Amino acid sequence: MDQNLFKRNELLAQTVIKGLERRNISGFYAANRQEALKKALELIPEGSTITMGGCMSAREIGLVDAVQGEKYHFIDRDKYDDPREAMLAGYAADVFLASCNALTSDGILVNIDGNSNRVSMIAQGPRKVVFVVGMNKVCGDLDSAVARARNVAAPINAQRFDLDTPCRKTGACANCKSADTICCNFLITRHSRHTGRMNVILVNDELGY
């Protein structure tokens, strides 16, 4: 990464962390993926039951591989005959691994979801949420964060899941109501009532979508 961009991200991360802390959300800075993995594992006690949605960022730093070992109980949706059974089991988990589609510089997290298990577990369910967020997802304000979620994250994920949506074909949000839309529910997290539940690791790298 260009050193000027790296330094800018480093400084911006501190601004974001202050914004998160004012919202009762714990913020941490990681200079690279290795540091992010180390911090995430520090936040997850051994023996924890862990679940996740389709978090690419957690995979990219090696966190998903790390929690599938003997030290943890990982709820692997791919090993369930009924995906709904795995989702329901996840609400009682100790830790939910997540990222966000966008994050404002003053600490508001924005997520959109199709099945909505991800946004519902972020809002309520598992005792702790560990977010892994690349600095590429930080936006100046809430409007630009929502725009990023709709016009960057959603079209890329539509490609990823091979969905029949206008954004998959054009690369831009059409505010559609198609059967395959993944923009069913928007979650804007502006504050946490429960101290220690929500934890955001800001990584000085480009992660996820």
URGIMO-V504213 format. One record per pair of residues at least 6 apart in sequence whose C-alpha atoms are under 7 Angstrom apart, sorted by the first residue. I is the first residue (numbers start at 1). J is the second residue. Records with the same first field share a line. If there is no record, write none. Layout:
BEGIN
I: J + J
END
This chain:
BEGIN
6: 204
9: 135 + 204
10: 204
13: 29 + 202
15: 105
16: 105 + 106 + 107
17: 27 + 28
19: 106 + 107
20: 26 + 27 + 106 + 107
21: 27
23: 190 + 191 + 192
24: 191 + 192 + 195
25: 192 + 198 + 199
26: 196 + 198 + 199 + 200
27: 199 + 200 + 201
28: 200 + 201 + 202
29: 201 + 202 + 203
30: 36 + 201 + 202 + 203 + 204
31: 203 + 204
32: 203 + 204 + 205
33: 61 + 203
34: 61
36: 201 + 203
37: 61 + 62 + 63
46: 71 + 72
47: 71 + 72 + 73
48: 72 + 73 + 94 + 95
49: 72 + 73 + 74 + 93 + 94 + 95
50: 73 + 74 + 75 + 93 + 94 + 95 + 96
51: 74 + 75 + 90 + 93 + 95 + 96 + 97
52: 96 + 97 + 98
53: 98 + 118
55: 98 + 99
56: 208
57: 99 + 132 + 133 + 207 + 208
58: 64 + 132
67: 74
68: 74
75: 86
77: 83 + 86
80: 86
87: 117
91: 121 + 125 + 126
92: 125 + 126
93: 126 + 127
94: 126 + 127 + 128
95: 126 + 127 + 128 + 129
96: 126 + 128 + 129 + 130
97: 129 + 130 + 131
98: 130 + 131 + 132
99: 131 + 132 + 133
100: 109 + 110 + 111 + 133
101: 110 + 111 + 137 + 149 + 153 + 209
102: 109 + 110 + 111 + 137 + 138 + 139 + 145 + 148 + 149
103: 109 + 110 + 137 + 138 + 139 + 145
104: 138 + 139 + 140 + 141 + 142 + 145
105: 138 + 139 + 140 + 141
108: 188 + 189 + 190
109: 188 + 189 + 190
110: 145 + 146 + 187 + 188 + 189
111: 119 + 149 + 186 + 187 + 188
112: 149 + 183 + 185 + 186 + 187
113: 119 + 182 + 183 + 184 + 185 + 186
114: 181 + 182 + 183 + 184 + 185
116: 185
119: 187
122: 129
127: 197
128: 197 + 198
129: 197 + 198 + 199
130: 198 + 199 + 200
131: 199 + 200 + 201
132: 200 + 201 + 202
133: 201 + 202 + 203 + 207
134: 202 + 203 + 204 + 205 + 206 + 207
135: 202 + 203 + 204 + 205 + 206
136: 206
139: 145
150: 173
151: 172 + 173
153: 209
154: 182
155: 167 + 168 + 171 + 172
156: 209
158: 168
159: 168
163: 180
164: 180
165: 178 + 180 + 181
166: 174
167: 173 + 174
END
